[in-house]
Amino acid sequence: MDKKPDCTSAMLNLIASVRNDFPFNVSEANICGISCIGCPKKLLELVDTELCEWEQKINHGDVPKLGEISRLGKLCKNVRRGLKRNGLVS
């Protein structure tokens, strides 16, 4: 049976997964459209800020708690839904 990852590994896996899935490297012209539902640019900035903050905390030795991992996962899930409505993720 596989061992569950520790909290730090779980958070780093979540961060890597989100960075691979979300279009952080797409130019602003391709993100912002005429008929946006929500503001995908602001949603991406919000998630990027959270991810950078957690990367920095982990590099300084902080260990995330399960609730913090869950909160970040929920935020990313909701942002992904908004990005999907705007056609930025499949």
PDB file of N, CA, C and O in Angstrom:
ATOM      1  N   MET A   1       0.846  -1.168   0.000  1.00  0.00           N
ATOM      2  CA  MET A   1       0.000   0.000   0.000  1.00  0.00           C
ATOM      3  C   MET A   1       0.899   1.241   0.000  1.00  0.00           C
ATOM      4  O   MET A   1       1.890   1.302   0.728  1.00  0.00           O
ATOM      5  N   ASP A   2       0.539   2.227  -0.825  1.00  0.00           N
ATOM      6  CA  ASP A   2       1.321   3.455  -0.904  1.00  0.00           C
ATOM      7  C   ASP A   2       1.092   4.319   0.316  1.00  0.00           C
ATOM      8  O   ASP A   2      -0.012   4.410   0.854  1.00  0.00           O
ATOM      9  N   LYS A   3       2.166   4.945   0.727  1.00  0.00           N
ATOM     10  CA  LYS A   3       2.112   5.852   1.872  1.00  0.00           C
ATOM     11  C   LYS A   3       1.604   7.217   1.406  1.00  0.00           C
ATOM     12  O   LYS A   3       1.977   7.689   0.332  1.00  0.00           O
ATOM     13  N   LYS A   4       0.766   7.835   2.202  1.00  0.00           N
ATOM     14  CA  LYS A   4       0.260   9.164   1.867  1.00  0.00           C
ATOM     15  C   LYS A   4       1.398  10.171   1.980  1.00  0.00           C
ATOM     16  O   LYS A   4       2.280  10.014   2.824  1.00  0.00           O
ATOM     17  N   PRO A   5       1.387  11.216   1.127  1.00  0.00           N
ATOM     18  CA  PRO A   5       2.444  12.228   1.224  1.00  0.00           C
ATOM     19  C   PRO A   5       2.275  13.072   2.485  1.00  0.00           C
ATOM     20  O   PRO A   5       1.168  13.228   2.999  1.00  0.00           O
ATOM     21  N   ASP A   6       3.385  13.611   2.969  1.00  0.00           N
ATOM     22  CA  ASP A   6       3.283  14.527   4.104  1.00  0.00           C
ATOM     23  C   ASP A   6       2.667  15.839   3.623  1.00  0.00           C
ATOM     24  O   ASP A   6       2.478  16.037   2.423  1.00  0.00           O
ATOM     25  N   CYS A   7       2.358  16.720   4.549  1.00  0.00           N
ATOM     26  CA  CYS A   7       1.654  17.966   4.206  1.00  0.00           C
ATOM     27  C   CYS A   7       2.453  18.837   3.240  1.00  0.00           C
ATOM     28  O   CYS A   7       1.884  19.434   2.326  1.00  0.00           O
ATOM     29  N   THR A   8       3.762  18.910   3.436  1.00  0.00           N
ATOM     30  CA  THR A   8       4.588  19.736   2.555  1.00  0.00           C
ATOM     31  C   THR A   8       4.576  19.175   1.142  1.00  0.00           C
ATOM     32  O   THR A   8       4.422  19.927   0.179  1.00  0.00           O
ATOM     33  N   SER A   9       4.738  17.866   1.007  1.00  0.00           N
ATOM     34  CA  SER A   9       4.716  17.236  -0.321  1.00  0.00           C
ATOM     35  C   SER A   9       3.356  17.405  -0.982  1.00  0.00           C
ATOM     36  O   SER A   9       3.274  17.659  -2.184  1.00  0.00           O
ATOM     37  N   ALA A  10       2.292  17.267  -0.205  1.00  0.00           N
ATOM     38  CA  ALA A  10       0.941  17.427  -0.748  1.00  0.00           C
ATOM     39  C   ALA A  10       0.738  18.846  -1.274  1.00  0.00           C
ATOM     40  O   ALA A  10       0.169  19.033  -2.350  1.00  0.00           O
ATOM     41  N   MET A  11       1.199  19.843  -0.524  1.00  0.00           N
ATOM     42  CA  MET A  11       1.058  21.233  -0.960  1.00  0.00           C
ATOM     43  C   MET A  11       1.886  21.480  -2.216  1.00  0.00           C
ATOM     44  O   MET A  11       1.411  22.130  -3.147  1.00  0.00           O
ATOM     45  N   LEU A  12       3.117  20.972  -2.257  1.00  0.00           N
ATOM     46  CA  LEU A  12       3.964  21.153  -3.437  1.00  0.00           C
ATOM     47  C   LEU A  12       3.365  20.456  -4.657  1.00  0.00           C
ATOM     48  O   LEU A  12       3.456  20.974  -5.770  1.00  0.00           O
ATOM     49  N   ASN A  13       2.753  19.290  -4.459  1.00  0.00           N
ATOM     50  CA  ASN A  13       2.081  18.590  -5.562  1.00  0.00           C
ATOM     51  C   ASN A  13       0.897  19.398  -6.076  1.00  0.00           C
ATOM     52  O   ASN A  13       0.681  19.490  -7.284  1.00  0.00           O
ATOM     53  N   LEU A  14       0.131  19.984  -5.159  1.00  0.00           N
ATOM     54  CA  LEU A  14      -1.007  20.819  -5.542  1.00  0.00           C
ATOM     55  C   LEU A  14      -0.529  22.034  -6.331  1.00  0.00           C
ATOM     56  O   LEU A  14      -1.107  22.370  -7.365  1.00  0.00           O
ATOM     57  N   ILE A  15       0.519  22.691  -5.852  1.00  0.00           N
ATOM     58  CA  ILE A  15       1.061  23.870  -6.530  1.00  0.00           C
ATOM     59  C   ILE A  15       1.531  23.506  -7.935  1.00  0.00           C
ATOM     60  O   ILE A  15       1.228  24.219  -8.891  1.00  0.00           O
ATOM     61  N   ALA A  16       2.266  22.406  -8.070  1.00  0.00           N
ATOM     62  CA  ALA A  16       2.763  21.979  -9.384  1.00  0.00           C
ATOM     63  C   ALA A  16       1.609  21.662 -10.329  1.00  0.00           C
ATOM     64  O   ALA A  16       1.653  22.009 -11.509  1.00  0.00           O
ATOM     65  N   SER A  17       0.590  21.011  -9.812  1.00  0.00           N
ATOM     66  CA  SER A  17      -0.573  20.656 -10.621  1.00  0.00           C
ATOM     67  C   SER A  17      -1.289  21.901 -11.138  1.00  0.00           C
ATOM     68  O   SER A  17      -1.662  21.968 -12.310  1.00  0.00           O
ATOM     69  N   VAL A  18      -1.479  22.878 -10.265  1.00  0.00           N
ATOM     70  CA  VAL A  18      -2.163  24.117 -10.654  1.00  0.00           C
ATOM     71  C   VAL A  18      -1.316  24.896 -11.655  1.00  0.00           C
ATOM     72  O   VAL A  18      -1.848  25.419 -12.634  1.00  0.00           O
ATOM     73  N   ARG A  19      -0.021  24.980 -11.429  1.00  0.00           N
ATOM     74  CA  ARG A  19       0.858  25.710 -12.354  1.00  0.00           C
ATOM     75  C   ARG A  19       0.854  25.071 -13.744  1.00  0.00           C
ATOM     76  O   ARG A  19       0.986  25.773 -14.746  1.00  0.00           O
ATOM     77  N   ASN A  20       0.701  23.739 -13.814  1.00  0.00           N
ATOM     78  CA  ASN A  20       0.645  23.061 -15.112  1.00  0.00           C
ATOM     79  C   ASN A  20      -0.705  23.237 -15.795  1.00  0.00           C
ATOM     80  O   ASN A  20      -0.781  23.228 -17.024  1.00  0.00           O
ATOM     81  N   ASP A  21      -1.770  23.395 -15.017  1.00  0.00           N
ATOM     82  CA  ASP A  21      -3.124  23.443 -15.566  1.00  0.00           C
ATOM     83  C   ASP A  21      -3.576  24.854 -15.947  1.00  0.00           C
ATOM     84  O   ASP A  21      -4.235  25.034 -16.971  1.00  0.00           O
ATOM     85  N   PHE A  22      -3.234  25.839 -15.147  1.00  0.00           N
ATOM     86  CA  PHE A  22      -3.725  27.198 -15.376  1.00  0.00           C
ATOM     87  C   PHE A  22      -2.833  27.932 -16.382  1.00  0.00           C
ATOM     88  O   PHE A  22      -1.625  27.699 -16.425  1.00  0.00           O
ATOM     89  N   PRO A  23      -3.428  28.822 -17.194  1.00  0.00           N
ATOM     90  CA  PRO A  23      -2.668  29.532 -18.235  1.00  0.00           C
ATOM     91  C   PRO A  23      -1.961  30.792 -17.716  1.00  0.00           C
ATOM     92  O   PRO A  23      -2.294  31.904 -18.124  1.00  0.00           O
ATOM     93  N   PHE A  24      -0.990  30.613 -16.818  1.00  0.00           N
ATOM     94  CA  PHE A  24      -0.285  31.768 -16.260  1.00  0.00           C
ATOM     95  C   PHE A  24       0.589  32.474 -17.298  1.00  0.00           C
ATOM     96  O   PHE A  24       0.845  33.671 -17.170  1.00  0.00           O
ATOM     97  N   ASN A  25       1.048  31.759 -18.314  1.00  0.00           N
ATOM     98  CA  ASN A  25       1.980  32.330 -19.292  1.00  0.00           C
ATOM     99  C   ASN A  25       1.296  32.907 -20.527  1.00  0.00           C
ATOM    100  O   ASN A  25       1.974  33.373 -21.443  1.00  0.00           O
ATOM    101  N   VAL A  26      -0.023  32.884 -20.567  1.00  0.00           N
ATOM    102  CA  VAL A  26      -0.762  33.438 -21.697  1.00  0.00           C
ATOM    103  C   VAL A  26      -0.780  34.959 -21.570  1.00  0.00           C
ATOM    104  O   VAL A  26      -0.935  35.497 -20.473  1.00  0.00           O
ATOM    105  N   SER A  27      -0.618  35.647 -22.704  1.00  0.00           N
ATOM    106  CA  SER A  27      -0.580  37.110 -22.651  1.00  0.00           C
ATOM    107  C   SER A  27      -1.934  37.678 -22.225  1.00  0.00           C
ATOM    108  O   SER A  27      -2.978  37.048 -22.391  1.00  0.00           O
ATOM    109  N   GLU A  28      -1.879  38.876 -21.675  1.00  0.00           N
ATOM    110  CA  GLU A  28      -3.096  39.532 -21.178  1.00  0.00           C
ATOM    111  C   GLU A  28      -4.116  39.729 -22.297  1.00  0.00           C
ATOM    112  O   GLU A  28      -5.321  39.650 -22.062  1.00  0.00           O
ATOM    113  N   ALA A  29      -3.635  39.984 -23.508  1.00  0.00           N
ATOM    114  CA  ALA A  29      -4.535  40.196 -24.640  1.00  0.00           C
ATOM    115  C   ALA A  29      -5.364  38.949 -24.934  1.00  0.00           C
ATOM    116  O   ALA A  29      -6.510  39.053 -25.369  1.00  0.00           O
ATOM    117  N   ASN A  30      -4.791  37.776 -24.700  1.00  0.00           N
ATOM    118  CA  ASN A  30      -5.522  36.533 -24.951  1.00  0.00           C
ATOM    119  C   ASN A  30      -6.417  36.140 -23.785  1.00  0.00           C
ATOM    120  O   ASN A  30      -7.352  35.359 -23.959  1.00  0.00           O
ATOM    121  N   ILE A  31      -6.142  36.669 -22.600  1.00  0.00           N
ATOM    122  CA  ILE A  31      -6.961  36.348 -21.428  1.00  0.00           C
ATOM    123  C   ILE A  31      -8.187  37.244 -21.377  1.00  0.00           C
ATOM    124  O   ILE A  31      -9.304  36.768 -21.175  1.00  0.00           O
ATOM    125  N   CYS A  32      -7.978  38.536 -21.558  1.00  0.00           N
ATOM    126  CA  CYS A  32      -9.081  39.494 -21.466  1.00  0.00           C
ATOM    127  C   CYS A  32      -9.830  39.535 -22.793  1.00  0.00           C
ATOM    128  O   CYS A  32      -9.236  39.734 -23.853  1.00  0.00           O
ATOM    129  N   GLY A  33     -11.121  39.347 -22.717  1.00  0.00           N
ATOM    130  CA  GLY A  33     -11.948  39.388 -23.912  1.00  0.00           C
ATOM    131  C   GLY A  33     -13.074  40.386 -23.742  1.00  0.00           C
ATOM    132  O   GLY A  33     -13.180  41.068 -22.723  1.00  0.00           O
ATOM    133  N   ILE A  34     -13.903  40.455 -24.754  1.00  0.00           N
ATOM    134  CA  ILE A  34     -15.019  41.394 -24.732  1.00  0.00           C
ATOM    135  C   ILE A  34     -16.104  40.915 -23.769  1.00  0.00           C
ATOM    136  O   ILE A  34     -16.691  41.712 -23.037  1.00  0.00           O
ATOM    137  N   SER A  35     -16.360  39.622 -23.776  1.00  0.00           N
ATOM    138  CA  SER A  35     -17.462  39.102 -22.959  1.00  0.00           C
ATOM    139  C   SER A  35     -16.939  38.171 -21.866  1.00  0.00           C
ATOM    140  O   SER A  35     -17.206  36.969 -21.883  1.00  0.00           O
ATOM    141  N   CYS A  36     -16.211  38.725 -20.940  1.00  0.00           N
ATOM    142  CA  CYS A  36     -15.694  37.928 -19.816  1.00  0.00           C
ATOM    143  C   CYS A  36     -16.814  37.658 -18.814  1.00  0.00           C
ATOM    144  O   CYS A  36     -17.694  38.489 -18.591  1.00  0.00           O
ATOM    145  N   ILE A  37     -16.750  36.481 -18.227  1.00  0.00           N
ATOM    146  CA  ILE A  37     -17.640  36.148 -17.117  1.00  0.00           C
ATOM    147  C   ILE A  37     -16.741  36.109 -15.897  1.00  0.00           C
ATOM    148  O   ILE A  37     -15.966  35.167 -15.731  1.00  0.00           O
ATOM    149  N   GLY A  38     -16.831  37.116 -15.040  1.00  0.00           N
ATOM    150  CA  GLY A  38     -15.829  37.276 -13.995  1.00  0.00           C
ATOM    151  C   GLY A  38     -14.616  37.914 -14.653  1.00  0.00           C
ATOM    152  O   GLY A  38     -14.687  38.287 -15.823  1.00  0.00           O
ATOM    153  N   CYS A  39     -13.548  38.045 -13.965  1.00  0.00           N
ATOM    154  CA  CYS A  39     -12.334  38.611 -14.559  1.00  0.00           C
ATOM    155  C   CYS A  39     -11.223  37.568 -14.468  1.00  0.00           C
ATOM    156  O   CYS A  39     -10.595  37.426 -13.419  1.00  0.00           O
ATOM    157  N   PRO A  40     -10.973  36.834 -15.558  1.00  0.00           N
ATOM    158  CA  PRO A  40      -9.967  35.782 -15.504  1.00  0.00           C
ATOM    159  C   PRO A  40      -8.580  36.297 -15.141  1.00  0.00           C
ATOM    160  O   PRO A  40      -7.803  35.589 -14.500  1.00  0.00           O
ATOM    161  N   LYS A  41      -8.266  37.517 -15.544  1.00  0.00           N
ATOM    162  CA  LYS A  41      -6.951  38.080 -15.220  1.00  0.00           C
ATOM    163  C   LYS A  41      -6.795  38.207 -13.706  1.00  0.00           C
ATOM    164  O   LYS A  41      -5.767  37.825 -13.148  1.00  0.00           O
ATOM    165  N   LYS A  42      -7.811  38.741 -13.050  1.00  0.00           N
ATOM    166  CA  LYS A  42      -7.758  38.903 -11.592  1.00  0.00           C
ATOM    167  C   LYS A  42      -7.775  37.553 -10.881  1.00  0.00           C
ATOM    168  O   LYS A  42      -7.114  37.382  -9.856  1.00  0.00           O
ATOM    169  N   LEU A  43      -8.524  36.599 -11.418  1.00  0.00           N
ATOM    170  CA  LEU A  43      -8.551  35.261 -10.825  1.00  0.00           C
ATOM    171  C   LEU A  43      -7.168  34.618 -10.887  1.00  0.00           C
ATOM    172  O   LEU A  43      -6.709  34.025  -9.911  1.00  0.00           O
ATOM    173  N   LEU A  44      -6.504  34.738 -12.043  1.00  0.00           N
ATOM    174  CA  LEU A  44      -5.159  34.175 -12.184  1.00  0.00           C
ATOM    175  C   LEU A  44      -4.165  34.878 -11.266  1.00  0.00           C
ATOM    176  O   LEU A  44      -3.287  34.237 -10.689  1.00  0.00           O
ATOM    177  N   GLU A  45      -4.304  36.202 -11.130  1.00  0.00           N
ATOM    178  CA  GLU A  45      -3.417  36.942 -10.226  1.00  0.00           C
ATOM    179  C   GLU A  45      -3.616  36.493  -8.780  1.00  0.00           C
ATOM    180  O   GLU A  45      -2.648  36.350  -8.035  1.00  0.00           O
ATOM    181  N   LEU A  46      -4.860  36.273  -8.387  1.00  0.00           N
ATOM    182  CA  LEU A  46      -5.165  35.813  -7.034  1.00  0.00           C
ATOM    183  C   LEU A  46      -4.513  34.462  -6.765  1.00  0.00           C
ATOM    184  O   LEU A  46      -3.856  34.279  -5.740  1.00  0.00           O
ATOM    185  N   VAL A  47      -4.693  33.517  -7.682  1.00  0.00           N
ATOM    186  CA  VAL A  47      -4.119  32.183  -7.498  1.00  0.00           C
ATOM    187  C   VAL A  47      -2.597  32.249  -7.520  1.00  0.00           C
ATOM    188  O   VAL A  47      -1.941  31.603  -6.704  1.00  0.00           O
ATOM    189  N   ASP A  48      -2.029  33.019  -8.442  1.00  0.00           N
ATOM    190  CA  ASP A  48      -0.569  33.126  -8.528  1.00  0.00           C
ATOM    191  C   ASP A  48       0.013  33.698  -7.242  1.00  0.00           C
ATOM    192  O   ASP A  48       1.059  33.249  -6.775  1.00  0.00           O
ATOM    193  N   THR A  49      -0.663  34.684  -6.673  1.00  0.00           N
ATOM    194  CA  THR A  49      -0.214  35.270  -5.406  1.00  0.00           C
ATOM    195  C   THR A  49      -0.224  34.231  -4.294  1.00  0.00           C
ATOM    196  O   THR A  49       0.734  34.130  -3.528  1.00  0.00           O
ATOM    197  N   GLU A  50      -1.295  33.464  -4.205  1.00  0.00           N
ATOM    198  CA  GLU A  50      -1.389  32.413  -3.180  1.00  0.00           C
ATOM    199  C   GLU A  50      -0.306  31.356  -3.377  1.00  0.00           C
ATOM    200  O   GLU A  50       0.325  30.926  -2.412  1.00  0.00           O
ATOM    201  N   LEU A  51      -0.089  30.936  -4.626  1.00  0.00           N
ATOM    202  CA  LEU A  51       0.917  29.910  -4.895  1.00  0.00           C
ATOM    203  C   LEU A  51       2.317  30.411  -4.549  1.00  0.00           C
ATOM    204  O   LEU A  51       3.102  29.694  -3.929  1.00  0.00           O
ATOM    205  N   CYS A  52       2.624  31.639  -4.949  1.00  0.00           N
ATOM    206  CA  CYS A  52       3.944  32.212  -4.634  1.00  0.00           C
ATOM    207  C   CYS A  52       4.141  32.333  -3.125  1.00  0.00           C
ATOM    208  O   CYS A  52       5.222  32.056  -2.606  1.00  0.00           O
ATOM    209  N   GLU A  53       3.087  32.748  -2.431  1.00  0.00           N
ATOM    210  CA  GLU A  53       3.160  32.879  -0.975  1.00  0.00           C
ATOM    211  C   GLU A  53       3.469  31.531  -0.332  1.00  0.00           C
ATOM    212  O   GLU A  53       4.307  31.447   0.565  1.00  0.00           O
ATOM    213  N   TRP A  54       2.795  30.478  -0.787  1.00  0.00           N
ATOM    214  CA  TRP A  54       3.036  29.156  -0.208  1.00  0.00           C
ATOM    215  C   TRP A  54       4.407  28.607  -0.581  1.00  0.00           C
ATOM    216  O   TRP A  54       5.054  27.951   0.235  1.00  0.00           O
ATOM    217  N   GLU A  55       4.851  28.866  -1.794  1.00  0.00           N
ATOM    218  CA  GLU A  55       6.200  28.428  -2.180  1.00  0.00           C
ATOM    219  C   GLU A  55       7.242  29.087  -1.282  1.00  0.00           C
ATOM    220  O   GLU A  55       8.196  28.444  -0.844  1.00  0.00           O
ATOM    221  N   GLN A  56       7.049  30.364  -1.015  1.00  0.00           N
ATOM    222  CA  GLN A  56       7.975  31.094  -0.154  1.00  0.00           C
ATOM    223  C   GLN A  56       7.920  30.564   1.282  1.00  0.00           C
ATOM    224  O   GLN A  56       8.963  30.371   1.908  1.00  0.00           O
ATOM    225  N   LYS A  57       6.727  30.330   1.803  1.00  0.00           N
ATOM    226  CA  LYS A  57       6.591  29.801   3.167  1.00  0.00           C
ATOM    227  C   LYS A  57       7.267  28.440   3.295  1.00  0.00           C
ATOM    228  O   LYS A  57       7.962  28.179   4.278  1.00  0.00           O
ATOM    229  N   ILE A  58       7.065  27.575   2.307  1.00  0.00           N
ATOM    230  CA  ILE A  58       7.662  26.239   2.346  1.00  0.00           C
ATOM    231  C   ILE A  58       9.180  26.328   2.264  1.00  0.00           C
ATOM    232  O   ILE A  58       9.884  25.583   2.944  1.00  0.00           O
ATOM    233  N   ASN A  59       9.689  27.242   1.430  1.00  0.00           N
ATOM    234  CA  ASN A  59      11.146  27.434   1.333  1.00  0.00           C
ATOM    235  C   ASN A  59      11.740  27.924   2.646  1.00  0.00           C
ATOM    236  O   ASN A  59      12.915  27.682   2.922  1.00  0.00           O
ATOM    237  N   HIS A  60      10.941  28.608   3.456  1.00  0.00           N
ATOM    238  CA  HIS A  60      11.409  29.094   4.761  1.00  0.00           C
ATOM    239  C   HIS A  60      11.188  28.072   5.868  1.00  0.00           C
ATOM    240  O   HIS A  60      11.494  28.337   7.030  1.00  0.00           O
ATOM    241  N   GLY A  61      10.657  26.905   5.513  1.00  0.00           N
ATOM    242  CA  GLY A  61      10.513  25.834   6.488  1.00  0.00           C
ATOM    243  C   GLY A  61       9.147  25.698   7.126  1.00  0.00           C
ATOM    244  O   GLY A  61       8.958  24.838   7.987  1.00  0.00           O
ATOM    245  N   ASP A  62       8.184  26.527   6.728  1.00  0.00           N
ATOM    246  CA  ASP A  62       6.832  26.395   7.278  1.00  0.00           C
ATOM    247  C   ASP A  62       6.174  25.131   6.726  1.00  0.00           C
ATOM    248  O   ASP A  62       6.355  24.786   5.558  1.00  0.00           O
ATOM    249  N   VAL A  63       5.424  24.460   7.561  1.00  0.00           N
ATOM    250  CA  VAL A  63       4.702  23.249   7.151  1.00  0.00           C
ATOM    251  C   VAL A  63       3.215  23.584   7.099  1.00  0.00           C
ATOM    252  O   VAL A  63       2.641  23.998   8.106  1.00  0.00           O
ATOM    253  N   PRO A  64       2.579  23.410   5.924  1.00  0.00           N
ATOM    254  CA  PRO A  64       1.147  23.712   5.829  1.00  0.00           C
ATOM    255  C   PRO A  64       0.312  22.699   6.598  1.00  0.00           C
ATOM    256  O   PRO A  64       0.676  21.530   6.721  1.00  0.00           O
ATOM    257  N   LYS A  65      -0.803  23.172   7.105  1.00  0.00           N
ATOM    258  CA  LYS A  65      -1.748  22.295   7.795  1.00  0.00           C
ATOM    259  C   LYS A  65      -2.750  21.761   6.769  1.00  0.00           C
ATOM    260  O   LYS A  65      -2.892  22.323   5.683  1.00  0.00           O
ATOM    261  N   LEU A  66      -3.432  20.688   7.116  1.00  0.00           N
ATOM    262  CA  LEU A  66      -4.393  20.093   6.185  1.00  0.00           C
ATOM    263  C   LEU A  66      -5.475  21.090   5.768  1.00  0.00           C
ATOM    264  O   LEU A  66      -5.894  21.104   4.610  1.00  0.00           O
ATOM    265  N   GLY A  67      -5.925  21.915   6.702  1.00  0.00           N
ATOM    266  CA  GLY A  67      -6.945  22.910   6.389  1.00  0.00           C
ATOM    267  C   GLY A  67      -6.461  23.930   5.373  1.00  0.00           C
ATOM    268  O   GLY A  67      -7.236  24.393   4.536  1.00  0.00           O
ATOM    269  N   GLU A  68      -5.180  24.282   5.443  1.00  0.00           N
ATOM    270  CA  GLU A  68      -4.617  25.249   4.495  1.00  0.00           C
ATOM    271  C   GLU A  68      -4.500  24.637   3.098  1.00  0.00           C
ATOM    272  O   GLU A  68      -4.727  25.312   2.094  1.00  0.00           O
ATOM    273  N   ILE A  69      -4.148  23.361   3.047  1.00  0.00           N
ATOM    274  CA  ILE A  69      -4.088  22.667   1.756  1.00  0.00           C
ATOM    275  C   ILE A  69      -5.489  22.597   1.160  1.00  0.00           C
ATOM    276  O   ILE A  69      -5.680  22.833  -0.033  1.00  0.00           O
ATOM    277  N   SER A  70      -6.457  22.272   1.996  1.00  0.00           N
ATOM    278  CA  SER A  70      -7.846  22.177   1.554  1.00  0.00           C
ATOM    279  C   SER A  70      -8.356  23.525   1.056  1.00  0.00           C
ATOM    280  O   SER A  70      -9.036  23.594   0.031  1.00  0.00           O
ATOM    281  N   ARG A  71      -8.031  24.591   1.773  1.00  0.00           N
ATOM    282  CA  ARG A  71      -8.483  25.936   1.388  1.00  0.00           C
ATOM    283  C   ARG A  71      -7.904  26.333   0.036  1.00  0.00           C
ATOM    284  O   ARG A  71      -8.616  26.870  -0.813  1.00  0.00           O
ATOM    285  N   LEU A  72      -6.605  26.069  -0.165  1.00  0.00           N
ATOM    286  CA  LEU A  72      -5.979  26.402  -1.445  1.00  0.00           C
ATOM    287  C   LEU A  72      -6.583  25.557  -2.563  1.00  0.00           C
ATOM    288  O   LEU A  72      -6.816  26.055  -3.664  1.00  0.00           O
ATOM    289  N   GLY A  73      -6.836  24.286  -2.284  1.00  0.00           N
ATOM    290  CA  GLY A  73      -7.461  23.421  -3.279  1.00  0.00           C
ATOM    291  C   GLY A  73      -8.843  23.910  -3.672  1.00  0.00           C
ATOM    292  O   GLY A  73      -9.203  23.893  -4.849  1.00  0.00           O
ATOM    293  N   LYS A  74      -9.616  24.345  -2.687  1.00  0.00           N
ATOM    294  CA  LYS A  74     -10.965  24.857  -2.954  1.00  0.00           C
ATOM    295  C   LYS A  74     -10.899  26.146  -3.771  1.00  0.00           C
ATOM    296  O   LYS A  74     -11.682  26.328  -4.703  1.00  0.00           O
ATOM    297  N   LEU A  75      -9.971  27.041  -3.429  1.00  0.00           N
ATOM    298  CA  LEU A  75      -9.797  28.277  -4.188  1.00  0.00           C
ATOM    299  C   LEU A  75      -9.474  27.956  -5.644  1.00  0.00           C
ATOM    300  O   LEU A  75     -10.073  28.520  -6.560  1.00  0.00           O
ATOM    301  N   CYS A  76      -8.524  27.047  -5.849  1.00  0.00           N
ATOM    302  CA  CYS A  76      -8.114  26.696  -7.210  1.00  0.00           C
ATOM    303  C   CYS A  76      -9.252  26.036  -7.987  1.00  0.00           C
ATOM    304  O   CYS A  76      -9.410  26.273  -9.185  1.00  0.00           O
ATOM    305  N   LYS A  77     -10.034  25.218  -7.310  1.00  0.00           N
ATOM    306  CA  LYS A  77     -11.180  24.564  -7.949  1.00  0.00           C
ATOM    307  C   LYS A  77     -12.190  25.609  -8.420  1.00  0.00           C
ATOM    308  O   LYS A  77     -12.699  25.522  -9.537  1.00  0.00           O
ATOM    309  N   ASN A  78     -12.479  26.591  -7.574  1.00  0.00           N
ATOM    310  CA  ASN A  78     -13.437  27.636  -7.935  1.00  0.00           C
ATOM    311  C   ASN A  78     -12.903  28.539  -9.044  1.00  0.00           C
ATOM    312  O   ASN A  78     -13.652  28.935  -9.937  1.00  0.00           O
ATOM    313  N   VAL A  79     -11.616  28.865  -8.989  1.00  0.00           N
ATOM    314  CA  VAL A  79     -11.018  29.697 -10.041  1.00  0.00           C
ATOM    315  C   VAL A  79     -11.017  28.928 -11.360  1.00  0.00           C
ATOM    316  O   VAL A  79     -11.275  29.505 -12.417  1.00  0.00           O
ATOM    317  N   ARG A  80     -10.728  27.636 -11.300  1.00  0.00           N
ATOM    318  CA  ARG A  80     -10.723  26.816 -12.515  1.00  0.00           C
ATOM    319  C   ARG A  80     -12.105  26.829 -13.173  1.00  0.00           C
ATOM    320  O   ARG A  80     -12.217  26.870 -14.398  1.00  0.00           O
ATOM    321  N   ARG A  81     -13.143  26.793 -12.355  1.00  0.00           N
ATOM    322  CA  ARG A  81     -14.509  26.856 -12.881  1.00  0.00           C
ATOM    323  C   ARG A  81     -14.724  28.174 -13.640  1.00  0.00           C
ATOM    324  O   ARG A  81     -15.327  28.180 -14.713  1.00  0.00           O
ATOM    325  N   GLY A  82     -14.231  29.283 -13.084  1.00  0.00           N
ATOM    326  CA  GLY A  82     -14.345  30.575 -13.761  1.00  0.00           C
ATOM    327  C   GLY A  82     -13.533  30.627 -15.041  1.00  0.00           C
ATOM    328  O   GLY A  82     -13.980  31.193 -16.039  1.00  0.00           O
ATOM    329  N   LEU A  83     -12.340  30.039 -15.023  1.00  0.00           N
ATOM    330  CA  LEU A  83     -11.507  30.015 -16.226  1.00  0.00           C
ATOM    331  C   LEU A  83     -12.151  29.150 -17.309  1.00  0.00           C
ATOM    332  O   LEU A  83     -12.054  29.454 -18.498  1.00  0.00           O
ATOM    333  N   LYS A  84     -12.799  28.087 -16.892  1.00  0.00           N
ATOM    334  CA  LYS A  84     -13.469  27.200 -17.850  1.00  0.00           C
ATOM    335  C   LYS A  84     -14.632  27.922 -18.522  1.00  0.00           C
ATOM    336  O   LYS A  84     -14.848  27.767 -19.724  1.00  0.00           O
ATOM    337  N   ARG A  85     -15.383  28.711 -17.750  1.00  0.00           N
ATOM    338  CA  ARG A  85     -16.493  29.489 -18.318  1.00  0.00           C
ATOM    339  C   ARG A  85     -16.010  30.453 -19.387  1.00  0.00           C
ATOM    340  O   ARG A  85     -16.735  30.761 -20.334  1.00  0.00           O
ATOM    341  N   ASN A  86     -14.771  30.933 -19.227  1.00  0.00           N
ATOM    342  CA  ASN A  86     -14.202  31.869 -20.193  1.00  0.00           C
ATOM    343  C   ASN A  86     -13.393  31.165 -21.282  1.00  0.00           C
ATOM    344  O   ASN A  86     -12.784  31.827 -22.122  1.00  0.00           O
ATOM    345  N   GLY A  87     -13.380  29.844 -21.276  1.00  0.00           N
ATOM    346  CA  GLY A  87     -12.701  29.087 -22.322  1.00  0.00           C
ATOM    347  C   GLY A  87     -11.188  29.067 -22.219  1.00  0.00           C
ATOM    348  O   GLY A  87     -10.509  28.825 -23.217  1.00  0.00           O
ATOM    349  N   LEU A  88     -10.639  29.316 -21.027  1.00  0.00           N
ATOM    350  CA  LEU A  88      -9.183  29.354 -20.871  1.00  0.00           C
ATOM    351  C   LEU A  88      -8.591  28.013 -20.451  1.00  0.00           C
ATOM    352  O   LEU A  88      -7.390  27.795 -20.616  1.00  0.00           O
ATOM    353  N   VAL A  89      -9.404  27.118 -19.914  1.00  0.00           N
ATOM    354  CA  VAL A  89      -8.976  25.749 -19.610  1.00  0.00           C
ATOM    355  C   VAL A  89     -10.047  24.806 -20.143  1.00  0.00           C
ATOM    356  O   VAL A  89     -11.206  25.186 -20.312  1.00  0.00           O
ATOM    357  N   SER A  90      -9.638  23.581 -20.399  1.00  0.00           N
ATOM    358  CA  SER A  90     -10.615  22.623 -20.947  1.00  0.00           C
ATOM    359  C   SER A  90     -11.184  21.736 -19.859  1.00  0.00           C
ATOM    360  O   SER A  90     -12.018  20.874 -20.138  1.00  0.00           O
TER     361      SER A  90
END
